[in-house]
Amino acid sequence: MLAALLYGKEDLRLEIVPDPTPDLGEVVIRVKTATTCGTDLKVWRRGGHAKMLQLPTLFGHEAAGEIVAIGEGVQGWQLGDRVVANNSAPCFHCFFCDRHAYSLCPNITWNNGTFAEYLRIPSPIVQANLLAIPPDVPDDLASLTEPLACVLHGIDRSLIQPKDRVVVIGDGAIGLMFVAVLATRCAQVLLFGGNDNRLEIGRKLGAFQTFNYHQLEQTIPEVVRSLTDGWGADVVIEATGVPEVWETAIACGRPGAIINLFGGCPKDTTITVNTERLHYSELTLKGVFHNTPYHVREALSTIANRQIPLELLLSDRRSLKDLERTFQDMRDRQVIKVAIVPGE
């Protein structure tokens, strides 16, 4: 089959590799749609990911498809079933899983390789995070299940209240997903980003106000305070993965605020926090990572009810042979998410 392999920084190669075959408890799916992700972009630019992969590696982690092969011992699935598989599954037996902190499981099974014609689904994921796609949900939208599950996990960890004023910093796909879900749950969402077209999508997804930080006369924290009676936001969600923006996010919170540092920064980077403000303003700083089986199911259900126009995040449909150009366009902020269709 044709598949994309990552070898290093911006070193992505299309190669012919053996078709996968299912072992005990596994299935193989034909990839119908694989969507690109901001995490994929960061991994492509940085040349790796500390937790999820070892180079060289099959690449990509968001996909919807149909089952074409079933391993021994698999029950409840048939050839031709339309499915979406999360890119991970926890072990359910460790210290963290016993406390339902599934994203912290040290024994997580990871799976990459969606930018390919076929994808093998390991047994733990088949058991825990392989879901049937409802008949009226198109593959392109079903492929968004994994990133939306991460966003829903992040929102649950942020303890949002209905009257909260929430700041989202970052107008990438994840930031815009946060806006779309938060707009249904709280009073006001203020979105800060650097691209007018993306900010317009943010408004369509329900942002109360949007701001292009390139055009601000004040700093982002100053703008936030001016809109919140001088206090700052109740909740701040950082969705860029830039250490300096983490510091900006912390400065945007009111006393007692929750700061969700969601965007993953480069390895070994650090930030500076004002200890007086952290202590006397009783700030809560949270790092939130990945998703849980509960949120994977909630994400697919959210997509299926079609109340949020997530199709606004899909900039284009392209063939697998256009993958390198797609990441270059993502780097240059020409597209948000692209649906890669290996069969085209």
Disulfide bonds with the S-S distance in Angstrom:
none
